[in-house]
Amino acid sequence: MAKRHHGRPDLIGEHPCGDAGQLILLLFFLLVWICDSFIFHYSTFLSRVMPLPLRMFIGGFFLLCAGILARKGLATIFGEVREKATLVRKGVFGVVRHPIYLGAILFYVGLTVTTFSIAAGVILLLIISFYYFIARYEEKLLQQNFGWEYEKYKKEVPMLFPKLRKTNS
């Protein structure tokens, strides 16, 4: 059974291994990224292709986006207590269904871009797979709870990566 946040009947639940998995992957990523980027330099040879200031700018942009998505997503979900579980579609949840997970992914992308560590990039692919896995699990819970309303939401809003939509003029 999915765990609920203590004292919050308005929250549906999350993957039972979600928090532990995120922490383990964070520590593993940081270990690989720091060792490769600043100590051993096994797979950072691509960093010579792009000047450091440009890598820092691009990486900083990803980190800024990560912070905004995570902050707004967390504020939307945990900022107010609702009487019952409600499908949240406002704000960043109107852009992607899992903005907090996208924010986490962009955090890792930002760090990876700053040093172009291929080893960290491989771990990043593992992290994206993990977030996809736990997001799918949580979507099953949401589908069970909200039925057709969630099905409609899934058709309108992408899971993790925003669509570049054409605007009709």
Order of alpha helices (4+ residues) and beta strands (2+ residues): alpha-alpha-alpha-alpha-alpha
